[in-house]
Amino acid sequence: MTICVAIIGSGPAGYYTAEALVKSLGDDVCIDIIDRLPTPYGLIRAGVAPDHQSIKGVYRRYEKTNLLTNVRFVGNIDVGDAVTIEELRDLYDAVVLAVGAPNDRPLGVPGHDLDGVIGSAAFVGWYNAHPDFEALDPNLNIETAAVIGNGNVAVDVARVLAKTPEEMENSDLARHAAEIIHNSTLKHIYMFGRRGPLEAKFTPKELGELGVLTNCVTVVNPDHLPKDVGEVDPVVRKNLAHLEGFSKNEAGSKPVTLHIEFYAKPLEVLGENHVSSLKMERTRVEDGACISTGEYFEIDCGLVVPCIGYRTLPIPGVPYDNDGGRFKNENGLIDSGLYCTGWARRGPSGTIGTNRPDAFEVAEHIATQISDNDKPGRSGLDALIKERDLWAVTFRDWKRIEEAETIAAEGDAPRVKFANRGQLLDALK
Ligand code: NAP
C-alpha cells in the first residue's frame, strides 16, 4: 500500500512534513510538494534576510528530502488557479496546506493604504527578489523611514535599509533593491514599538547586529529603559544589555541614525496621496497591556513599513479563522484528509525550527488516520498538468536555475536571484 500525499507549499513547513512522513511511513508514502513559484524553499528564499546566509543554509537539509525517490517537487503550479484543492483532494489520500502566511496584517489606522506604506511581506519580498514584488519600486529618496513593530522582521528591515553595499557584499540582496537602497538619501530610520523593552519580541542576536553597523548608529531613549527589572527571562536580559549600550550612543554620530522608540503606537498615516508623516500616540504598559495616554507626536517620513505580523491567504472552501489569520484546525486537522502545518496552522510565530515538531505531529496524524484509498496521486496530477498544458518545474529544473543564479553572482555574493518568473523560466530554455 502507498499513501499519496500532496503538500502545498515548499517552505520549511512543507519540507519538514515530507521528512516526517518518510520517517514514519518509509516507502509506503509518495509525496508531491507543490509550489506556485518555480523555486522551492518558501521563506528560506524569500523571507529570511539576504544577509543571514547561515540561516538560509538549512535548505541543504530540504535538498536531501528532495533527493528521495518518493518525494517530488512540482513547482510553477498555482493551487487554486491551475489546479483546485478539491481536485487534489480527489487525487491524493491526504492534502497538507503548508502555504505559510504571505499577506500582511493591515495596520488598521486611517491612511494605512497611502502610497509609501508598504507592509513587511511586500517589502521583504521585494528585497529578497520574490517575483510578486519585483515592481514595488519604493521611493527611498527620502530622509526618514518608519518601521512599525518590535519583532525580528522589523529588525531585519531596519538593518537591510541601514547596511552599506560592503556590508551586503556576501548577501543575495535583490539587484533591483540594492540599486535603490544603496542610492537612498535616508538619514533617519525609526523603529516604533507600541509596548516597552520588556515586551519586545526581537531576540538578542538580531538586536545586537544593530549595534555594529558601519554607517548607522542605533540609539534609544534611556528614559524608556527599565531601571530595576529584578529577575527576567535571559532573552529579555540580553536585549536590555544591548539597549543599554544603544542608549549611550549619540544620534547623528554616523550618516544614518536608527532610533528605537518604545511606547509609541501609530494613530494615523498622513499625506495627500503619499505618506508624508506619521501621527503617533505615546503609550504606557500596565500588566503587559498597551495603554493610551492621550499624548501625541508626529514625525515626517516618506516610507512606513509595518512589520506587525502576517495572515494566511484564505482558500475558497477551506474553513478560515479570520481573527487568527489562519486555517481553522484541530491540531493540524482541517477536515477528513485535509491538514495544515506551519504558519498556516498556528499563525506567524516561532523560528524555522518551530515548524519541525509541528510538521512531525501532522505527519503522525496522517500516518495513523489515513489509509491507502487507491487514489492515483502523482499520476493523476501529471494527467491534469498534461491536459491543461501547465509547465511544472522539477527539482532537477530548479537545480539548473540555481546553477544559473550562482554563475551570475559576482564577488562574495552566493547568487544573483532572478527576480521574475520570466527570468527564472528562461534559465531552463
Ligand atoms: P512578531 O515577532 O510577532 O512581532 C510583531 C510586532 O508587531 C510586535 O512588536 C507587535 O507588538 C507589533 N504589532 C502588532 N500589531 C501592531 C499594531 N497594530 N501596531 C503596532 N505594532 C503592532 O512578528 P514578526 O516580527 O513579523 O516575526 C514573525 C516570526 O518570524 C517571529 O516568530 C519571528 O521571531 C520570526 N523571525 C525570526 C527571525 C530570526 O530569527 N532572525 C527573523 C525574522 C522573523 P505587540 O507585541 O505589542 O503585539
Residues whose N, C-alpha, C, O or C-beta is under 5 A from the ligand:
A	BS01	NAP	L107 G149 N150 G151 N152 V153 A154 R194 R195 E199 K201 C307 I308 G309 P348 S349 G350 T351
